[in-house]
């Protein structure tokens, strides 16, 4: 790739000629994972700026307004609520998405957009489609893979369809829950009878960070668990509960199925009953290790499963694959196409084990975005291109 990021003496650096382009990091967003995205995006921007890249930070508020954060604010991890009032923080904006993208797209040297938006809008293909329409280079999965990865029900159907092991599950639609709650609860009773496990993990299908997720210990708790999940989505999953399984994660990077890089598995040790939002993001609650201590054959099997699922949905750039290990049984749980880059997030820790540092991981993701954009076949035809 021309103007590729190089590494000299173990430290990321930019080769001569690449200084003409810059990176815009998108964070925040109108989703329940807004606060986590701010932490991730800030860490990514700090790492890229510290590696010599020209970096701009674009904050998207909960109403969908786009703001450009002044460089003076770009120091260290922002405190919670730092952008509750972006104007007071000195940010320029707000602009609607179309205007912000037009501003970026009109530049002589268009930036690479590093998408650090977790949850709906940022991770489900929506912002990816906007960036495609603006012909901007962006990091991570494309529209289709993002949408599949965000939808746990669709991903499970695909993973199961290609023979990957998944935990028993059922899905419930909001309209059915509204019209026939007694019937839904009877179906869950029957599901629990079939699986031999009364406890069910109930979660929204199209959300991450364990938001809206509840462990229903008994049949009496299932209704409230469904109500909670339906606050966030119109499709809800109920999974057979695994009693304190090992939580494994694998980092995958690459654009082509034949040349993927995978790192890990790492392991999460939740500090609560399961790996909920608090366990994931409150400092000191949980512990993570980038190497799970599996035997080499098992570790290789898990990495191979991760790469197979990644390739199956057409993922590009990077993703984190999550697994649940119950004794000798290892199940693929879900894919996260924009994993966290917080201080306890495993994806950058695992990838840094192979690439050298947190900054090197971020730079590699930018490299992959630029390589993909440069290799694309032009799909928009002008009248002169049409057959005569």
C-alpha positions as CSV (number, residue, x, y, z in Angstrom):
1,X,0.0,0.0,0.0
2,X,1.3,3.5,-0.8
3,X,2.0,5.8,2.1
4,X,1.7,2.9,4.5
5,X,2.3,3.4,8.2
6,X,5.7,2.0,9.1
7,X,7.3,1.0,12.4
8,X,10.9,2.0,13.2
9,X,12.8,0.8,16.2
10,X,9.7,-0.7,17.7
11,X,7.8,2.6,17.7
12,X,5.1,3.5,15.2
13,X,6.0,6.3,12.8
14,X,4.7,7.7,9.6
15,X,6.9,7.5,6.5
16,X,7.7,10.5,4.4
17,X,4.8,11.5,2.1
18,X,2.0,10.2,4.4
19,X,1.7,13.4,6.4
20,X,-0.7,14.8,3.8
21,X,-3.5,12.8,5.2
22,X,-5.2,12.8,8.6
23,X,-7.5,10.8,10.8
24,X,-10.9,11.8,12.1
25,X,-12.0,9.8,15.2
26,X,-15.8,9.5,15.6
27,X,-17.0,8.9,19.2
28,X,-20.1,9.3,21.3
29,X,-23.2,8.6,19.3
30,X,-27.0,8.4,19.9
31,X,-27.0,5.0,21.6
32,X,-27.0,3.5,25.1
33,X,-23.3,2.8,24.7
34,X,-22.5,6.5,24.3
35,X,-20.3,6.9,27.4
36,X,-18.2,3.9,26.6
37,X,-17.6,5.2,23.1
38,X,-16.3,8.5,24.4
39,X,-13.6,6.6,26.4
40,X,-12.7,4.3,23.5
41,X,-12.5,7.1,20.9
42,X,-10.5,9.3,23.2
43,X,-7.9,6.6,23.8
44,X,-7.7,5.9,20.1
45,X,-7.2,9.5,19.2
46,X,-4.5,10.0,21.9
47,X,-2.7,6.9,20.5
48,X,-2.8,8.0,16.9
49,X,-1.8,11.6,17.7
50,X,1.0,10.4,19.9
51,X,2.3,8.4,16.9
52,X,2.6,11.5,14.7
53,X,-0.7,11.5,12.8
54,X,-2.8,14.6,12.4
55,X,-5.9,13.7,14.4
56,X,-9.3,15.4,14.7
57,X,-11.9,14.4,17.3
58,X,-15.6,14.5,16.2
59,X,-18.1,14.0,19.0
60,X,-21.7,12.9,18.1
61,X,-24.2,13.8,20.7
62,X,-27.2,11.8,21.9
63,X,-29.4,13.8,19.5
64,X,-27.2,12.9,16.5
65,X,-25.5,16.3,16.2
66,X,-21.8,16.3,15.1
67,X,-19.3,18.5,16.9
68,X,-15.6,19.1,16.3
69,X,-13.7,19.0,19.5
70,X,-11.0,21.7,19.9
71,X,-7.4,20.5,20.2
72,X,-7.1,22.2,23.6
73,X,-9.6,19.7,25.0
74,X,-7.6,16.7,23.7
75,X,-5.6,15.9,26.8
76,X,-6.0,12.6,28.6
77,X,-9.1,10.6,29.4
78,X,-12.2,12.9,29.6
79,X,-14.2,12.9,32.8
80,X,-17.7,11.4,32.7
81,X,-20.2,14.0,31.3
82,X,-17.4,16.1,29.8
83,X,-19.5,16.6,26.7
84,X,-23.0,17.0,28.2
85,X,-22.7,20.6,26.9
86,X,-20.3,20.4,23.9
87,X,-20.6,24.2,23.2
88,X,-19.5,25.0,26.7
89,X,-16.5,22.7,26.2
90,X,-15.6,24.8,23.2
91,X,-16.7,22.3,20.4
92,X,-17.7,23.6,17.0
93,X,-21.2,22.5,15.9
94,X,-23.6,21.0,16.0
95,X,-24.0,19.9,12.3
96,X,-26.3,17.3,11.0
97,X,-24.5,14.2,9.7
98,X,-24.9,15.2,6.1
99,X,-23.3,18.6,6.6
100,X,-20.5,17.2,8.7
101,X,-19.7,14.5,6.1
102,X,-19.9,17.1,3.3
103,X,-17.3,19.2,5.1
104,X,-15.0,16.2,5.4
105,X,-15.6,15.0,1.9
106,X,-14.9,18.4,0.4
107,X,-11.3,18.6,1.7
108,X,-8.5,18.3,-0.8
109,X,-7.0,15.5,1.2
110,X,-9.8,13.5,2.6
111,X,-9.2,12.0,6.1
112,X,-9.5,8.4,7.2
113,X,-12.5,8.1,9.5
114,X,-11.8,5.9,12.5
115,X,-15.2,4.8,13.7
116,X,-15.2,4.4,17.5
117,X,-19.0,4.4,17.9
118,X,-20.4,1.5,19.9
119,X,-24.0,0.3,19.5
120,X,-26.8,1.3,17.1
121,X,-26.0,4.0,14.5
122,X,-22.2,3.4,14.9
123,X,-21.9,-0.3,14.8
124,X,-24.9,-1.5,12.9
125,X,-24.1,-0.3,9.4
126,X,-25.8,3.1,9.6
127,X,-22.8,5.4,9.8
128,X,-20.9,3.0,7.5
129,X,-23.5,3.6,4.9
130,X,-23.2,7.4,5.4
131,X,-19.5,7.2,5.0
132,X,-19.8,5.0,1.9
133,X,-22.2,7.6,0.3
134,X,-19.6,10.3,1.0
135,X,-16.8,8.1,-0.4
136,X,-14.8,8.5,2.7
137,X,-12.2,5.9,3.9
138,X,-13.3,4.4,7.2
139,X,-12.1,1.7,9.6
140,X,-13.7,-1.6,10.4
141,X,-16.5,-3.7,8.8
142,X,-18.6,-2.5,5.9
143,X,-22.4,-2.0,5.9
144,X,-23.5,-5.7,5.6
145,X,-21.0,-7.2,8.0
146,X,-21.7,-4.4,10.5
147,X,-25.5,-5.1,10.4
148,X,-25.1,-8.8,10.8
149,X,-22.6,-8.5,13.6
150,X,-24.8,-6.1,15.5
151,X,-27.8,-8.4,15.3
152,X,-27.2,-11.3,17.7
153,X,-30.2,-13.3,16.3
154,X,-29.0,-13.0,12.7
155,X,-25.4,-13.8,13.7
156,X,-26.4,-16.9,15.6
157,X,-28.5,-18.2,12.7
158,X,-25.5,-17.7,10.4
159,X,-23.0,-19.2,12.8
160,X,-25.2,-22.2,13.5
161,X,-25.9,-22.6,9.8
162,X,-22.2,-23.1,9.0
163,X,-21.7,-25.6,11.9
164,X,-20.2,-23.4,14.6
165,X,-21.4,-24.4,18.1
166,X,-23.8,-21.9,19.7
167,X,-25.7,-22.0,23.0
168,X,-29.4,-23.0,22.7
169,X,-31.6,-19.9,22.3
170,X,-34.9,-18.5,21.2
171,X,-36.0,-15.1,20.0
172,X,-39.1,-13.1,20.9
173,X,-40.6,-10.2,19.0
174,X,-42.0,-7.2,20.8
175,X,-45.4,-7.5,19.0
176,X,-45.8,-11.1,20.3
177,X,-44.8,-10.1,23.8
178,X,-47.4,-7.3,23.8
179,X,-50.2,-9.4,22.3
180,X,-49.6,-12.8,24.0
181,X,-47.3,-12.5,27.0
182,X,-48.7,-15.7,28.6
183,X,-48.0,-17.6,25.4
184,X,-44.4,-16.3,25.4
185,X,-43.8,-17.3,29.0
186,X,-45.3,-20.8,28.2
187,X,-42.8,-21.1,25.3
188,X,-40.0,-20.2,27.6
189,X,-41.1,-22.8,30.1
190,X,-41.0,-25.4,27.3
191,X,-37.6,-24.2,26.2
192,X,-36.2,-24.5,29.7
193,X,-37.7,-28.0,30.0
194,X,-36.0,-29.0,26.7
195,X,-32.6,-27.7,27.7
196,X,-32.8,-28.8,31.3
197,X,-31.8,-25.3,32.6
198,X,-34.4,-23.0,34.3
199,X,-32.1,-20.0,34.3
200,X,-32.2,-17.9,31.1
201,X,-30.0,-15.1,29.9
202,X,-32.3,-12.4,28.4
203,X,-30.9,-9.7,26.2
204,X,-31.7,-7.3,23.4
205,X,-30.7,-8.6,20.0
206,X,-29.2,-5.4,18.6
207,X,-27.2,-3.8,21.4
208,X,-23.9,-4.3,23.1
209,X,-22.0,-3.7,26.3
210,X,-24.6,-6.0,28.1
211,X,-27.0,-3.1,28.2
212,X,-30.6,-4.3,28.9
213,X,-29.3,-7.8,29.7
214,X,-30.7,-9.8,32.7
215,X,-30.1,-13.2,34.2
216,X,-33.6,-14.6,35.0
217,X,-33.0,-17.1,37.7
218,X,-36.6,-18.4,37.8
219,X,-39.7,-18.4,35.7
220,X,-41.1,-15.7,37.9
221,X,-38.3,-13.3,36.8
222,X,-38.6,-13.8,33.1
223,X,-41.4,-11.2,32.5
224,X,-39.5,-8.4,34.1
225,X,-36.3,-9.5,32.2
226,X,-38.2,-9.3,28.9
227,X,-39.6,-5.9,29.8
228,X,-36.1,-4.6,30.4
229,X,-34.7,-5.9,27.2
230,X,-37.7,-4.6,25.2
231,X,-36.8,-1.1,26.4
232,X,-33.9,-1.3,24.0
233,X,-34.9,-3.4,21.1
234,X,-37.9,-5.0,19.3
235,X,-36.2,-8.4,19.2
236,X,-35.0,-10.1,22.3
237,X,-33.0,-13.3,22.8
238,X,-33.4,-15.8,25.7
239,X,-30.4,-18.2,26.0
240,X,-29.8,-21.3,28.1
241,X,-27.7,-20.1,31.0
242,X,-24.3,-21.6,31.4
243,X,-23.2,-21.7,35.0
244,X,-20.2,-19.5,35.3
245,X,-18.5,-20.5,32.0
246,X,-15.1,-19.3,31.1
247,X,-15.4,-16.1,29.0
248,X,-12.9,-16.1,26.2
249,X,-12.2,-13.5,23.6
250,X,-10.2,-13.4,20.3
251,X,-9.0,-10.4,18.4
252,X,-9.1,-10.7,14.6
253,X,-7.7,-8.2,12.1
254,X,-7.6,-8.3,8.3
255,X,-9.5,-7.6,5.1
256,X,-9.1,-10.9,3.3
257,X,-10.2,-14.3,4.6
258,X,-6.9,-15.9,3.4
259,X,-4.7,-13.5,5.4
260,X,-6.3,-12.9,8.8
261,X,-4.4,-12.2,12.0
262,X,-5.9,-13.5,15.2
263,X,-4.6,-13.0,18.8
264,X,-5.6,-14.6,22.0
265,X,-7.7,-16.1,23.3
266,X,-7.8,-13.8,26.3
267,X,-10.0,-14.4,29.3
268,X,-12.4,-12.3,31.3
269,X,-12.9,-12.8,35.0
270,X,-16.2,-11.0,35.8
271,X,-16.4,-9.4,39.2
272,X,-20.2,-9.9,39.3
273,X,-22.6,-12.8,38.7
274,X,-22.1,-12.3,34.9
275,X,-20.3,-9.9,32.7
276,X,-22.8,-7.1,32.8
277,X,-22.3,-3.4,32.1
278,X,-20.9,-2.6,35.5
279,X,-18.5,-5.6,35.4
280,X,-17.3,-4.5,32.0
281,X,-16.7,-0.8,32.5
282,X,-16.4,0.1,36.2
283,X,-12.7,0.2,37.1
284,X,-11.6,-2.5,39.4
285,X,-14.7,-4.7,39.2
286,X,-13.4,-7.3,36.8
287,X,-10.1,-8.7,35.7
288,X,-8.9,-9.5,32.2
289,X,-5.8,-11.4,30.9
290,X,-4.7,-11.3,27.2
291,X,-3.7,-15.0,27.4
292,X,-6.2,-17.5,28.8
293,X,-3.7,-20.3,29.5
294,X,-5.5,-22.8,27.3
295,X,-3.5,-25.7,25.8
296,X,-2.1,-24.9,22.4
297,X,-4.5,-27.1,20.5
298,X,-7.6,-25.7,22.2
299,X,-6.3,-22.1,21.7
300,X,-5.7,-22.7,18.0
301,X,-9.2,-24.2,17.7
302,X,-10.8,-21.1,19.2
303,X,-8.8,-18.8,17.0
304,X,-9.8,-20.8,13.9
305,X,-13.5,-20.6,14.9
306,X,-13.1,-16.9,15.3
307,X,-11.6,-16.5,11.9
308,X,-14.2,-18.7,10.3
309,X,-17.1,-16.6,11.8
310,X,-15.3,-13.4,10.8
311,X,-14.9,-14.5,7.2
312,X,-18.5,-15.9,7.1
313,X,-20.1,-12.5,7.6
314,X,-17.6,-10.7,5.3
315,X,-16.0,-8.8,8.1
316,X,-13.1,-6.4,7.3
317,X,-10.7,-4.4,9.4
318,X,-11.0,-5.8,12.8
319,X,-13.4,-7.4,15.3
320,X,-13.5,-9.2,18.6
321,X,-15.1,-12.7,18.8
322,X,-16.5,-13.8,22.1
323,X,-16.8,-17.4,23.3
324,X,-18.2,-19.3,26.3
325,X,-16.4,-22.4,27.5
326,X,-18.4,-24.8,29.6
327,X,-16.1,-27.6,30.5
328,X,-14.9,-29.2,27.2
329,X,-17.6,-27.5,25.2
330,X,-16.7,-24.1,23.6
331,X,-19.5,-22.0,22.1
332,X,-19.3,-19.0,19.9
333,X,-21.3,-16.2,21.6
334,X,-21.1,-13.1,19.4
335,X,-19.0,-10.9,17.3
336,X,-18.3,-7.2,18.1
337,X,-17.2,-5.3,15.0
338,X,-16.3,-2.2,17.0
339,X,-14.9,-3.6,20.3
340,X,-14.0,-1.4,23.2
341,X,-10.7,0.4,23.5
342,X,-11.1,1.2,27.2
343,X,-8.4,0.6,29.8
344,X,-9.7,-2.9,30.6
345,X,-10.8,-3.9,27.0
346,X,-9.3,-7.1,25.8
347,X,-9.2,-6.5,22.1
348,X,-6.4,-4.0,22.1
349,X,-4.5,-5.9,24.8
350,X,-4.6,-9.1,22.8
351,X,-3.7,-7.5,19.5
352,X,-0.9,-5.5,21.1
353,X,0.6,-8.8,22.1
354,X,1.3,-9.4,18.5
355,X,1.7,-5.9,17.1
356,X,3.7,-4.4,19.9
357,X,1.5,-1.7,21.5
358,X,-1.9,-0.1,21.8
359,X,-0.8,2.6,19.3
360,X,0.4,0.0,16.8
361,X,-3.0,-1.7,16.9
362,X,-4.7,1.6,16.1
363,X,-2.2,2.3,13.3
364,X,-2.7,-1.2,11.8
365,X,-6.5,-0.6,11.7
366,X,-5.9,2.6,9.8
367,X,-3.6,0.8,7.4
368,X,-6.3,-1.8,6.8
369,X,-8.9,0.9,6.1
370,X,-6.7,2.6,3.6
371,X,-5.8,-0.6,1.9
372,X,-9.4,-1.6,1.5
373,X,-10.5,1.7,0.1
374,X,-7.6,1.8,-2.4
375,X,-8.5,-1.7,-3.7
376,X,-12.2,-1.2,-4.2
377,X,-13.7,-1.7,-7.6
378,X,-15.5,1.4,-8.8
379,X,-19.2,0.6,-8.6
380,X,-20.7,3.9,-9.8
381,X,-20.9,4.2,-13.6
382,X,-21.1,7.4,-15.6
383,X,-23.2,7.5,-18.8
384,X,-19.9,7.0,-20.8
385,X,-19.4,3.7,-19.1
386,X,-22.7,2.2,-20.2
387,X,-23.0,-0.2,-23.1
388,X,-24.0,1.4,-26.4
